């Protein structure tokens, strides 16, 4: 995959999507990065879905809300064929010696260090955000110090995990849900924010090189659906790239009465163990 990143970026301390949330963006049928319709770090244009479950972001001000095809609740229904696919996948996992060994290792080595995990995210239909064999996840970097800010160096905590991968590696939705927002963040570059159905969590993917052309705000997505591609965008105004090695910055954010980032590392390792049954997934 190449050399490890000399420096991986952190997330936006204001939350995913703070900054320019816009309808434009690479690979989406709009103008080139940084040349969207009036979008920029000081001229946010919202392309976020309205509703009570939305995260509060700077881009909400004066935006262009659009209705969601999933209805007011924002919880997509799982069609019968998809539900059958989940059952088939669970059966393969339960019958796979490789998956059994991987899950036992997870239970023995990862879970004891993270006792307060949410079972809503430990689901057999979930996928790792990158294809198996395409990435490196060396260690848990949640909470590590980061220093870049738009106004100059200042310590801040890393609010996710970094997955080193080659530029252009497909980035997949970890679970079923709907796309709430996408656009540019000075910290995270091109990002996409997905509300994970029935969990009370958002998944945030950033530093993308471009989006999958069929992915739109308000769209329902399935677990494993390609959302975009790994890049090294961010740490500057729209279009900035190349300030760190390509990687995916992945976050989980809790909704509800205690909103905020949660450590995704144990969940990533769990989803990784699930995929041991299915080759490259």
Backbone bond lengths (Angstrom), bond angles and torsions (degrees), N, CA, C in turn:
res aa  C-N    CA-C-N  psi(-1)  N-CA   C-N-CA  omega(-1)  CA-C   N-CA-C  phi
1 X - - - 1.452 - - 1.505 111.61 -
2 X 1.365 116.42 -13.08 1.448 117.78 -177.76 1.498 111.36 105.45
3 X 1.320 115.54 -179.11 1.446 121.21 -176.82 1.512 111.17 -67.06
4 X 1.339 117.15 149.44 1.461 118.94 174.56 1.502 110.64 -68.98
5 X 1.320 116.08 154.64 1.453 120.62 -178.23 1.510 110.65 -64.05
6 X 1.334 115.06 132.73 1.453 119.36 174.65 1.514 110.05 -68.72
7 X 1.328 115.64 -30.59 1.450 119.27 175.61 1.507 107.82 -152.25
8 X 1.296 116.38 126.70 1.455 120.70 173.36 1.508 108.10 -104.12
9 X 1.301 115.60 148.52 1.449 119.11 -173.42 1.505 111.38 -80.08
10 X 1.304 116.01 166.90 1.455 122.18 171.24 1.498 110.20 -103.30
11 X 1.311 115.90 -179.74 1.450 120.78 -178.81 1.509 110.03 -92.09
12 X 1.312 113.84 171.01 1.449 120.65 177.48 1.519 109.42 -72.34
13 X 1.348 119.54 119.67 1.459 119.26 -178.01 1.508 113.59 -65.62
14 X 1.319 117.04 -16.70 1.460 119.29 176.49 1.511 112.11 -81.06
15 X 1.317 116.83 -4.23 1.458 120.14 179.83 1.505 110.53 110.90
16 X 1.308 118.72 158.84 1.447 121.27 -178.76 1.506 111.02 -61.52
17 X 1.321 114.07 131.44 1.448 118.94 176.34 1.498 114.23 93.36
18 X 1.332 119.55 -6.66 1.453 118.96 177.50 1.508 108.14 -64.44
19 X 1.304 117.63 132.58 1.445 122.10 -174.34 1.505 108.31 119.16
20 X 1.319 115.95 -143.87 1.454 119.96 -174.41 1.514 110.17 -87.37
21 X 1.314 117.40 102.23 1.463 122.05 172.67 1.514 106.66 -95.16
22 X 1.312 116.80 121.72 1.444 117.93 -168.85 1.510 111.32 -141.49
23 X 1.331 114.58 161.10 1.453 119.45 176.72 1.506 111.50 -77.66
24 X 1.331 117.14 -21.59 1.448 120.82 -179.12 1.500 111.89 -78.32
25 X 1.300 115.80 -175.93 1.452 120.11 178.06 1.504 110.60 141.25
26 X 1.317 116.44 163.26 1.451 120.38 -174.25 1.512 112.26 -67.10
27 X 1.313 116.12 141.77 1.457 121.06 173.60 1.503 114.23 68.72
28 X 1.329 118.56 18.84 1.454 119.25 -174.33 1.513 112.82 -118.25
29 X 1.318 117.38 8.79 1.446 119.73 177.67 1.512 113.48 87.62
30 X 1.353 117.58 2.17 1.439 120.45 175.71 1.524 109.02 -101.08
31 X 1.328 115.40 -164.12 1.449 120.07 179.88 1.517 110.20 -68.56
32 X 1.326 115.45 171.03 1.459 120.75 -179.67 1.516 110.36 -64.57
33 X 1.333 117.70 160.42 1.462 120.58 -179.55 1.512 111.76 -53.04
34 X 1.348 113.57 135.19 1.448 118.93 179.38 1.510 113.55 84.18
35 X 1.338 117.87 -2.50 1.461 120.77 -178.55 1.518 111.36 -126.92
36 X 1.344 115.64 29.34 1.455 120.34 177.57 1.509 110.90 -68.47
37 X 1.318 118.42 175.62 1.462 122.36 -175.26 1.514 111.86 -69.77
38 X 1.325 116.57 87.82 1.458 121.04 176.68 1.499 114.03 76.74
39 X 1.331 117.64 10.55 1.457 119.26 -174.61 1.508 110.57 -89.06
40 X 1.305 116.47 143.45 1.444 122.58 176.99 1.497 108.91 -178.70
41 X 1.332 117.34 172.69 1.462 119.26 -174.13 1.511 113.81 -64.31
42 X 1.332 118.12 -21.14 1.462 120.15 179.07 1.519 111.56 -113.36
43 X 1.310 116.26 9.07 1.459 120.77 -179.01 1.517 107.69 -138.87
44 X 1.356 116.61 66.70 1.461 118.82 -173.33 1.516 112.33 -66.45
45 X 1.307 115.47 134.81 1.453 121.83 175.26 1.517 107.02 -120.28
46 X 1.321 117.10 117.20 1.463 120.49 -172.98 1.509 110.80 -80.44
47 X 1.321 115.02 137.16 1.456 121.69 167.76 1.519 108.07 -127.00
48 X 1.327 115.93 37.14 1.459 121.43 -175.69 1.515 110.59 -98.89
49 X 1.324 115.11 151.94 1.457 121.25 179.85 1.522 109.85 -79.32
50 X 1.345 119.40 132.48 1.459 119.91 177.97 1.514 111.43 -74.81
51 X 1.322 116.19 160.09 1.456 120.36 177.02 1.507 110.96 140.95
52 X 1.317 118.57 161.49 1.458 121.68 -174.29 1.507 114.04 -67.67
53 X 1.339 117.89 -18.94 1.461 119.12 -176.93 1.518 112.69 -86.67
54 X 1.334 117.60 -2.01 1.457 119.53 -176.76 1.515 110.93 -69.71
55 X 1.354 118.12 144.38 1.454 119.23 170.24 1.511 109.06 -72.72
56 X 1.340 118.06 146.90 1.454 121.15 176.28 1.507 108.47 -78.79
57 X 1.317 117.82 120.39 1.449 121.22 179.46 1.506 109.35 -132.53
58 X 1.338 114.37 161.46 1.450 119.83 178.78 1.512 110.86 -59.56
59 X 1.337 116.00 -33.53 1.447 119.73 -176.96 1.510 113.82 -69.45
60 X 1.349 118.80 -5.80 1.457 120.07 179.44 1.522 112.36 -72.03
61 X 1.317 117.39 -19.25 1.456 119.18 -172.69 1.523 109.77 -76.43
62 X 1.317 115.39 124.00 1.456 120.29 173.83 1.511 113.70 63.97
63 X 1.313 118.24 29.57 1.449 120.73 -175.40 1.509 112.56 -88.68
64 X 1.317 113.91 -170.57 1.451 121.29 -179.64 1.508 108.31 -116.62
65 X 1.339 119.53 82.34 1.467 119.73 -178.29 1.513 110.83 -66.58
66 X 1.321 113.90 147.20 1.457 119.61 177.36 1.513 108.42 -128.83
67 X 1.311 116.04 148.38 1.455 119.08 -179.01 1.515 110.12 -73.40
68 X 1.307 114.62 154.99 1.463 120.52 -178.40 1.517 110.08 -98.47
69 X 1.338 117.01 136.69 1.463 118.39 176.75 1.510 112.66 -67.08
70 X 1.343 117.32 -11.98 1.449 119.30 -178.84 1.506 113.66 -85.58
71 X 1.337 118.17 -2.37 1.451 120.87 -179.40 1.502 111.58 90.20
72 X 1.351 116.13 178.44 1.457 121.05 -173.28 1.510 112.45 -65.38
73 X 1.303 118.03 -31.36 1.458 119.44 -176.21 1.508 112.14 -71.33
74 X 1.338 117.93 -25.65 1.446 121.49 -179.61 1.510 114.22 72.83
75 X 1.308 119.41 6.91 1.461 121.92 179.92 1.521 109.21 -102.70
76 X 1.339 117.53 105.92 1.454 119.01 -176.78 1.517 111.93 -67.21
77 X 1.315 115.68 142.38 1.459 120.17 175.28 1.527 109.10 -81.53
78 X 1.310 116.40 143.05 1.459 120.94 179.42 1.518 108.52 -89.54
79 X 1.342 118.29 114.23 1.465 119.96 179.10 1.523 110.48 -61.54
80 X 1.321 115.11 157.94 1.464 119.99 -177.62 1.522 112.75 -56.50
81 X 1.363 120.52 -44.90 1.466 118.81 178.71 1.524 112.43 -60.12
82 X 1.342 117.39 -37.86 1.462 120.07 179.24 1.516 110.73 -66.43
83 X 1.340 116.54 -40.94 1.463 119.81 178.43 1.524 110.77 -62.53
84 X 1.330 116.76 -39.01 1.463 119.82 177.07 1.518 110.64 -64.27
85 X 1.352 116.22 -37.55 1.454 119.77 177.80 1.516 112.36 -62.84
86 X 1.331 116.43 -37.98 1.462 120.60 176.97 1.521 110.34 -63.58
87 X 1.329 116.50 -44.04 1.470 119.76 179.41 1.528 111.23 -63.12
88 X 1.333 116.22 -40.68 1.460 119.41 178.95 1.524 110.70 -64.41
89 X 1.330 116.11 -40.85 1.464 119.26 179.71 1.522 110.82 -64.98
90 X 1.329 116.98 -42.47 1.461 120.28 178.55 1.527 110.47 -60.77
91 X 1.326 116.56 -40.11 1.464 119.85 179.56 1.532 110.40 -63.25
92 X 1.344 116.82 -42.55 1.465 119.73 178.61 1.522 111.20 -62.93
93 X 1.337 116.16 -40.32 1.460 120.08 179.97 1.518 110.81 -64.01
94 X 1.333 116.21 -45.70 1.460 119.96 -177.13 1.525 111.93 -65.50
95 X 1.335 116.50 -28.75 1.459 120.36 -178.26 1.523 113.19 -93.04
96 X 1.341 117.55 -2.49 1.458 120.78 -174.65 1.522 111.24 -93.07
97 X 1.338 118.76 119.58 1.470 119.92 174.98 1.522 112.27 -60.15
98 X 1.359 117.22 -37.39 1.464 119.92 -179.37 1.516 111.03 -62.76
99 X 1.345 116.36 -44.61 1.460 119.28 179.36 1.518 110.84 -65.86
100 X 1.329 116.60 -39.91 1.459 119.21 178.85 1.511 112.03 -60.07
101 X 1.334 116.86 -43.61 1.460 120.43 178.12 1.521 111.15 -64.45
102 X 1.349 116.63 -43.18 1.463 119.96 -179.04 1.522 111.43 -64.00
103 X 1.330 116.86 -41.50 1.463 119.77 179.79 1.524 111.41 -68.91
104 X 1.323 116.99 -35.42 1.469 119.05 176.41 1.527 111.01 -65.68
105 X 1.327 116.72 -38.94 1.471 119.50 176.11 1.517 110.34 -62.70
106 X 1.350 115.93 -42.07 1.472 119.43 178.53 1.521 110.12 -60.69
107 X 1.326 117.58 -45.80 1.464 121.66 179.61 1.527 111.26 -60.73
108 X 1.319 116.87 -35.44 1.463 120.22 -175.24 1.520 113.32 -84.59
109 X 1.342 117.47 -33.23 1.462 119.38 -170.49 1.520 114.56 -110.92
110 X 1.333 117.67 -29.09 1.470 120.25 -175.45 1.519 111.40 -101.28
111 X 1.314 116.65 -52.48 1.466 119.48 -172.86 1.527 113.54 -57.70
112 X 1.332 120.82 -39.39 1.470 118.52 -179.79 1.527 114.00 -59.06
113 X 1.330 117.09 -25.18 1.471 119.78 -179.66 1.525 112.12 -85.02
114 X 1.323 117.21 -11.05 1.467 121.58 -177.65 1.531 107.83 -133.82
115 X 1.319 118.06 78.03 1.473 120.36 -171.07 1.523 114.54 -73.56
116 X 1.337 118.23 -18.65 1.466 119.89 -172.48 1.529 110.36 -108.27
117 X 1.302 116.59 63.28 1.454 121.09 -179.85 1.522 110.52 -91.98
118 X 1.328 115.17 150.35 1.461 121.34 -178.58 1.528 109.25 -93.13
119 X 1.330 118.54 117.23 1.473 119.99 -177.97 1.518 113.41 -63.14
120 X 1.334 117.86 -17.78 1.459 119.52 178.92 1.529 111.80 -65.45
121 X 1.331 117.19 -19.40 1.461 120.99 178.65 1.526 112.69 -101.37
122 X 1.316 117.32 -5.03 1.465 121.56 179.09 1.524 108.48 -99.31
123 X 1.317 115.34 68.02 1.460 121.64 -171.80 1.521 111.02 -115.51
124 X 1.334 117.19 145.03 1.463 119.31 -177.30 1.518 114.15 -71.54
125 X 1.345 117.60 -15.10 1.458 118.83 179.83 1.522 112.33 -89.07
126 X 1.338 118.79 0.35 1.459 120.68 -177.46 1.529 110.92 -83.57
127 X 1.332 114.67 156.71 1.460 122.72 -177.37 1.527 110.13 -126.15
128 X 1.315 115.73 152.21 1.455 120.27 170.30 1.527 107.76 -69.41
129 X 1.353 118.83 146.05 1.469 119.24 -174.33 1.524 115.14 -71.16
130 X 1.334 118.66 -13.33 1.463 121.49 177.18 1.528 108.91 -127.25
131 X 1.340 117.55 150.74 1.463 119.78 179.86 1.525 111.77 -61.31
132 X 1.303 114.95 145.93 1.460 120.70 -178.76 1.526 110.63 -59.24
133 X 1.333 116.34 135.21 1.454 121.72 178.96 1.511 114.75 86.02
134 X 1.337 117.89 -0.24 1.469 120.67 -175.44 1.521 113.31 -103.83
135 X 1.318 118.69 0.70 1.462 120.58 -168.71 1.521 111.05 -141.66
136 X 1.335 114.62 169.94 1.460 122.63 168.18 1.526 108.40 -128.11
137 X 1.306 115.20 128.61 1.465 122.34 172.34 1.523 105.60 -124.44
138 X 1.327 115.76 88.48 1.459 120.55 -168.93 1.521 113.03 -74.47
139 X 1.331 116.46 -36.88 1.460 118.29 -174.80 1.523 109.27 -163.42
140 X 1.311 115.46 172.89 1.459 122.86 177.23 1.527 108.90 -81.01
141 X 1.338 116.81 115.44 1.467 120.86 -179.72 1.526 112.39 -108.83
142 X 1.326 117.28 9.70 1.465 120.35 178.87 1.531 108.98 -63.63
143 X 1.335 116.74 128.51 1.454 121.59 179.85 1.513 114.87 88.87
144 X 1.338 118.00 -7.99 1.459 119.74 177.55 1.528 110.44 -63.40
145 X 1.332 118.10 152.75 1.461 119.82 -179.42 1.525 111.99 -73.13
146 X 1.309 115.72 140.25 1.453 124.31 169.54 1.522 106.97 -129.50
147 X 1.337 117.06 157.81 1.462 118.65 -169.92 1.525 114.67 -130.38
148 X 1.337 118.45 -15.59 1.456 117.69 -178.29 1.518 110.46 -74.33
149 X 1.343 117.08 135.17 1.462 123.36 168.25 1.521 107.38 -141.43
150 X 1.328 118.93 160.66 1.464 119.95 179.47 1.521 113.46 -60.91
151 X 1.333 117.34 -23.75 1.468 120.42 -177.85 1.521 113.01 -100.21
152 X 1.328 117.48 8.78 1.452 120.52 179.42 1.513 111.82 119.48
153 X 1.328 117.37 168.88 1.466 120.82 -176.01 1.525 112.46 -58.97
154 X 1.331 114.88 133.51 1.463 121.37 176.58 1.525 107.89 -159.91
155 X 1.328 118.96 132.09 1.468 119.68 -178.11 1.526 111.73 -62.26
156 X 1.317 115.56 141.21 1.461 122.66 176.55 1.523 107.58 -156.32
157 X 1.324 118.74 153.77 1.464 120.02 -178.17 1.522 112.25 -83.81
158 X 1.297 115.34 145.16 1.462 122.07 173.17 1.523 107.94 -74.38
159 X 1.322 117.50 125.71 1.456 121.33 -171.24 1.528 113.47 -104.67
160 X 1.313 117.20 16.88 1.453 120.10 178.59 1.509 110.92 -155.93
161 X 1.324 115.43 -157.07 1.462 122.44 175.29 1.517 109.01 -126.43
162 X 1.330 115.99 147.61 1.460 122.38 -179.58 1.520 110.23 -105.31
163 X 1.324 115.73 129.13 1.458 122.75 178.97 1.521 107.59 -113.19
164 X 1.327 116.65 109.22 1.452 121.33 -178.71 1.521 109.70 -73.76
165 X 1.334 116.20 131.21 1.465 120.95 -178.41 1.516 108.50 -159.10
166 X 1.312 115.88 161.98 1.452 120.80 178.76 1.524 110.41 -70.06
167 X 1.315 115.47 147.58 1.459 120.31 175.20 1.529 109.50 -57.67
168 X 1.318 115.90 134.57 1.455 121.52 179.97 1.512 114.56 93.89
169 X 1.341 118.00 -3.91 1.463 120.45 175.97 1.529 109.70 -63.40
170 X 1.328 119.52 132.98 1.470 120.23 -179.11 1.526 112.05 -62.92
171 X 1.327 115.49 136.74 1.466 123.30 175.71 1.520 107.47 -105.61
172 X 1.335 117.11 126.36 1.457 121.84 -171.14 1.528 111.35 -113.92
173 X 1.303 115.79 149.64 1.462 120.08 173.54 1.519 108.71 -68.48
174 X 1.333 116.42 130.86 1.464 118.69 -177.87 1.525 111.77 -72.23
175 X 1.321 117.11 -27.60 1.451 120.38 -179.32 1.510 110.84 -148.94
176 X 1.338 117.50 174.00 1.457 120.48 175.89 1.521 110.58 -70.82
177 X 1.317 115.91 148.30 1.462 120.05 179.60 1.504 110.55 174.02
178 X 1.320 116.32 -152.43 1.463 120.79 177.55 1.512 109.31 -140.76
179 X 1.313 115.18 149.83 1.456 122.27 -179.83 1.524 108.56 -77.23
180 X 1.332 116.51 119.16 1.462 121.22 179.85 1.515 112.50 -91.30
181 X 1.317 117.87 -36.97 1.461 120.43 -175.94 1.512 109.10 -160.65
182 X 1.311 114.61 157.67 1.454 121.69 169.97 1.513 107.25 -155.06
183 X 1.316 117.25 159.04 1.444 120.23 -178.37 1.509 111.17 154.32
184 X 1.326 115.49 -150.06 1.464 121.32 -175.20 1.518 110.48 -115.43
185 X 1.312 116.11 134.15 1.458 123.77 169.12 1.519 107.52 -119.82
186 X 1.340 119.13 136.12 1.466 119.62 177.90 1.521 112.44 -55.84
187 X 1.320 117.16 -32.18 1.462 120.92 179.46 1.523 111.48 -81.37
188 X 1.315 116.76 -49.91 1.461 121.51 -169.33 1.504 115.69 -98.20
189 X 1.338 118.24 0.50 1.449 119.33 -177.54 1.517 111.18 63.30
190 X 1.340 116.04 -146.03 1.465 119.10 177.89 1.523 109.13 -70.12
191 X 1.329 116.09 125.43 1.464 121.22 -175.52 1.521 110.10 -130.47
192 X 1.328 114.91 166.05 1.460 121.64 171.39 1.525 107.83 -141.92
193 X 1.323 116.09 139.36 1.462 123.07 -176.37 1.524 108.67 -120.18
194 X 1.327 116.78 124.66 1.468 122.53 -176.93 1.523 109.00 -121.08
195 X 1.334 116.74 130.29 1.458 121.91 171.19 1.526 107.83 -83.78
196 X 1.322 116.74 119.19 1.460 121.61 -177.97 1.524 109.66 -81.38
197 X 1.308 116.58 120.17 1.462 122.35 -170.64 1.522 111.67 -60.41
198 X 1.337 115.19 130.47 1.451 121.69 171.57 1.512 116.00 70.49
199 X 1.342 118.08 15.11 1.465 120.33 -176.06 1.519 114.16 -115.15
200 X 1.337 117.67 -25.84 1.457 119.81 -172.40 1.513 113.20 80.72
201 X 1.344 117.38 20.95 1.462 121.68 -178.61 1.526 110.89 -129.80
202 X 1.337 114.21 152.40 1.456 122.63 167.21 1.522 108.46 -106.42
203 X 1.328 116.99 146.81 1.466 122.49 168.91 1.523 107.93 -111.69
204 X 1.323 115.54 132.49 1.465 122.74 -175.18 1.526 108.39 -121.51
205 X 1.339 115.97 124.83 1.459 122.99 -178.60 1.529 107.59 -119.36
206 X 1.331 117.74 127.34 1.464 117.86 -175.86 1.527 112.25 -138.05
207 X 1.341 114.67 174.42 1.470 126.17 -173.55 1.526 111.26 67.79
208 X 1.337 117.16 27.32 1.461 120.62 -177.09 1.524 111.05 -67.65
209 X 1.317 115.56 146.08 1.459 121.41 173.87 1.522 110.54 -76.93
210 X 1.337 115.47 -39.75 1.461 121.49 178.71 1.520 107.60 -165.67
211 X 1.330 115.79 168.66 1.457 121.74 178.07 1.526 110.57 -96.13
212 X 1.320 116.24 155.82 1.459 120.06 167.62 1.527 107.85 -65.57
213 X 1.323 118.98 133.31 1.468 120.47 -170.46 1.517 114.36 -62.92
214 X 1.337 117.92 -24.19 1.464 119.21 -176.15 1.521 113.13 -89.26
215 X 1.326 119.21 -4.20 1.466 121.83 -174.72 1.523 109.97 -88.27
216 X 1.326 116.56 125.41 1.458 122.78 -178.50 1.524 109.78 -130.32
217 X 1.309 116.76 155.29 1.463 121.55 175.86 1.527 109.45 -64.14
218 X 1.326 116.56 136.77 1.448 122.60 -176.65 1.513 113.59 91.33
219 X 1.328 116.53 -11.61 1.458 120.94 -176.99 1.520 111.06 -76.21
220 X 1.324 116.06 141.12 1.457 121.26 170.78 1.525 109.02 -80.61
221 X 1.319 115.79 138.31 1.461 120.96 180.00 1.521 108.94 -125.69
222 X 1.292 115.83 155.89 1.465 121.80 179.44 1.527 108.99 -104.50
223 X 1.314 116.17 161.84 1.457 120.77 174.72 1.523 109.35 -60.54
224 X 1.316 116.24 130.79 1.453 121.26 179.88 1.510 114.77 90.29
225 X 1.336 118.58 -7.49 1.460 120.42 179.92 1.519 110.24 -69.82
226 X 1.330 116.69 136.47 1.460 121.33 -179.32 1.525 109.55 -72.67
227 X 1.340 115.21 126.82 1.461 122.47 179.82 1.520 112.00 -101.23
228 X 1.314 116.72 -32.77 1.454 122.11 -176.33 1.514 109.12 -175.33
229 X 1.350 114.95 -158.62 1.456 120.03 -172.95 1.524 109.72 -140.03
230 X 1.332 114.98 143.20 1.463 121.46 -177.24 1.526 110.48 -58.65
231 X 1.332 115.04 139.11 1.456 120.99 176.19 1.514 110.99 -146.20
232 X 1.329 114.92 -160.41 1.464 121.00 176.22 1.525 110.07 -140.71
233 X 1.336 115.07 47.10 1.458 120.77 -179.34 1.525 110.34 -89.73
234 X 1.328 115.21 152.99 1.457 120.23 176.80 1.510 113.00 123.29
235 X 1.330 114.36 -179.47 1.467 123.46 -176.18 1.526 110.59 64.50
236 X 1.331 115.93 46.27 1.445 119.75 177.77 1.511 111.41 164.99
237 X 1.339 116.84 -168.80 1.466 121.11 179.48 1.519 110.81 -72.00
238 X 1.343 117.40 168.61 1.465 120.67 -176.54 1.525 113.06 -50.30
239 X 1.314 114.90 131.70 1.452 121.66 180.00 1.511 114.41 97.96
240 X 1.344 118.23 -9.54 1.463 120.67 -179.61 1.524 109.98 -65.38
241 X 1.303 116.79 132.46 1.459 121.23 176.63 1.522 108.95 -150.83
242 X 1.332 115.61 162.80 1.453 120.61 172.80 1.513 115.47 91.54
243 X 1.334 118.97 8.94 1.461 120.29 -179.71 1.528 112.47 -87.23
244 X 1.317 117.38 -3.81 1.466 122.70 175.97 1.525 106.85 -158.21
245 X 1.321 116.19 168.51 1.452 120.48 179.81 1.532 110.22 -69.36
246 X 1.339 117.49 151.88 1.470 119.31 179.16 1.528 111.60 -58.26
247 X 1.310 114.64 136.77 1.463 120.72 176.19 1.521 108.28 -167.61
248 X 1.325 115.61 163.98 1.464 122.03 172.10 1.517 108.58 -101.37
249 X 1.322 116.56 125.28 1.466 121.40 168.84 1.527 106.47 -93.78
250 X 1.337 116.37 120.65 1.464 121.88 -176.53 1.519 109.57 -118.98
251 X 1.340 115.54 131.20 1.468 121.78 177.80 1.520 110.27 -126.98
252 X 1.323 114.82 152.53 1.459 123.07 164.80 1.515 107.63 -117.89
253 X 1.334 116.40 133.51 1.468 120.58 178.93 1.514 109.36 -127.96
254 X 1.315 114.26 131.16 1.462 121.54 -178.26 1.521 109.56 -84.23
255 X 1.340 116.10 139.89 1.451 122.43 171.94 1.534 109.14 -92.21
256 X 1.330 115.93 -177.03 1.459 120.14 171.07 1.512 113.95 94.27
257 X 1.338 115.55 -153.35 1.460 120.86 -172.82 1.524 113.02 -73.81
258 X 1.314 117.91 -20.91 1.459 121.69 177.49 1.524 109.38 -125.96
259 X 1.340 116.69 67.59 1.464 119.41 -176.63 1.523 111.14 -72.23
260 X 1.297 115.10 156.68 1.450 119.57 175.92 1.511 112.05 145.24
261 X 1.329 116.94 176.24 1.461 120.69 -177.17 1.517 112.25 -72.09
262 X 1.310 115.83 144.88 1.464 122.46 171.79 1.523 107.19 -123.82
263 X 1.307 116.03 153.66 1.458 120.63 -177.39 1.529 110.14 -68.65
264 X 1.344 118.13 117.94 1.468 118.98 -178.62 1.522 114.06 -83.30
265 X 1.333 117.87 -8.64 1.466 120.23 -169.87 1.532 113.54 -56.89
266 X 1.336 120.11 -50.60 1.469 117.92 -178.13 1.522 112.78 -63.92
267 X 1.342 116.87 -31.53 1.466 119.77 177.82 1.533 110.58 -70.99
268 X 1.328 116.34 -41.27 1.463 119.41 176.77 1.525 110.76 -58.21
269 X 1.313 116.49 -43.61 1.463 119.53 -179.80 1.536 111.24 -66.97
270 X 1.321 116.87 -33.12 1.469 120.07 177.74 1.528 110.10 -67.19
271 X 1.337 116.84 -48.41 1.466 119.96 179.79 1.526 110.65 -63.37
272 X 1.316 116.39 -34.62 1.458 120.90 175.83 1.526 110.60 -61.64
273 X 1.327 116.26 -42.68 1.462 120.26 179.01 1.525 111.31 -64.42
274 X 1.336 117.25 -38.70 1.464 120.01 178.17 1.523 111.35 -59.33
275 X 1.322 116.55 -38.91 1.459 119.83 -174.96 1.519 112.92 -76.50
276 X 1.323 117.58 -7.00 1.463 119.33 175.98 1.523 111.33 -60.69
277 X 1.327 117.26 -20.77 1.469 121.08 -179.25 1.518 113.08 -80.75
278 X 1.349 117.04 -12.14 1.464 117.93 -165.83 1.520 113.76 -129.85
279 X 1.309 117.52 26.65 1.451 119.18 178.19 1.505 110.76 60.19
280 X 1.304 117.08 -125.90 1.458 121.63 -177.92 1.514 112.45 -85.96
281 X 1.325 119.70 8.33 1.466 122.07 176.68 1.490 112.75 60.91
